[in-house]
Amino acid sequence: MRAPLKNANLLVRFLLELSALAATAYWGFAMSSGLTQWLLGIAAPAAVATVWGLFVSPKAKIELPRPAQFAIELAVFAAAALALVTADRPRLGIALAVVALVSGTLNYVWRDG
């Protein structure tokens, strides 16, 4: 019974990863104009992807203990949620934070359990 829920959560996590990229890109483009807008709009999601790939992804380049990995994961989603809040999308930011917290916690428990 739990396997379908785990699989559904993996889909949610993938969508959350894409949402974090989109949220930080949106923030970058919404918070400034001109060249700075483009730099932030591209650099912010690139930073998210880099941190995710180095520390959080299943094929992470730098292996960390699970609690540290989970903390970085939550920090990435918190940054994405905060980006939405500061870009005048507080409801989306709160929704992203809540879904990421629930999904991340389930993944952490199911992976270690």
C-alpha positions in Angstrom: 0.0 0.0 0.0 2.8 2.4 0.8 4.6 1.9 -2.6 2.0 3.9 -4.6 2.2 6.7 -2.0 6.0 6.7 -2.2 5.8 6.9 -6.0 3.3 9.7 -5.8 5.5 11.6 -3.4 8.5 11.2 -5.8 6.4 12.8 -8.5 5.5 15.6 -6.1 9.1 16.0 -5.2 10.1 16.3 -8.9 7.4 19.0 -9.4 8.7 20.8 -6.3 12.2 20.8 -7.8 10.9 22.3 -11.0 8.8 24.8 -8.9 11.9 25.9 -7.0 13.7 26.6 -10.3 10.7 28.5 -11.6 10.2 30.4 -8.3 13.7 31.7 -8.2 13.7 32.6 -11.9 10.5 34.5 -11.4 12.0 36.3 -8.4 15.0 37.3 -10.4 13.0 38.7 -13.3 10.5 40.4 -11.0 12.9 42.1 -8.6 14.9 44.2 -11.0 15.1 45.4 -14.6 17.5 45.5 -17.5 20.7 43.5 -17.3 20.3 42.8 -13.6 17.0 41.3 -14.3 18.5 38.8 -16.7 21.4 38.0 -14.5 19.3 37.3 -11.4 16.6 35.5 -13.5 19.3 33.1 -14.8 21.7 32.9 -11.9 19.1 32.2 -9.1 17.7 29.0 -10.6 21.3 28.0 -11.7 22.3 28.3 -8.0 19.4 26.2 -6.9 20.2 23.5 -9.5 23.8 23.5 -8.5 23.1 23.1 -4.8 20.5 20.5 -5.5 22.9 18.5 -7.8 25.8 18.8 -5.4 24.1 17.9 -2.1 20.4 16.7 -2.5 19.8 14.7 -5.7 19.9 10.9 -5.7 23.2 11.2 -7.6 24.6 14.0 -5.5 28.3 14.8 -6.1 29.0 15.4 -2.4 27.6 12.8 -0.1 26.4 14.1 3.2 24.7 12.5 6.2 20.9 12.3 5.7 20.1 14.9 8.3 22.5 17.4 6.6 21.1 16.6 3.2 17.6 17.1 4.5 18.5 20.4 6.0 19.9 21.6 2.7 16.8 20.4 0.9 14.6 22.3 3.2 16.8 25.4 2.9 16.5 25.3 -0.9 12.7 25.1 -0.7 12.6 27.8 1.9 14.7 30.1 -0.3 12.3 29.4 -3.2 9.3 30.1 -1.0 10.9 33.3 0.3 11.6 34.3 -3.3 7.9 34.0 -4.2 6.9 36.0 -1.0 9.3 38.8 -1.8 8.1 38.8 -5.4 4.6 39.6 -4.2 3.3 36.0 -4.5 2.9 35.1 -0.8 0.2 32.5 -1.2 2.3 30.6 -3.8 5.3 30.9 -1.5 3.4 29.5 1.5 1.9 26.7 -0.6 5.3 25.8 -1.9 6.8 25.8 1.7 4.0 23.6 3.1 4.0 21.1 0.3 7.8 20.9 0.3 7.9 20.4 4.1 5.3 17.6 4.0 6.8 15.9 0.9 10.4 16.2 2.2 9.4 14.8 5.6 7.6 11.9 4.1 10.6 11.1 1.9 13.0 11.4 4.8 11.0 9.0 6.9 10.2 6.5 4.2 13.8 6.5 3.0 15.3 5.9 6.4 12.4 3.7 7.7 
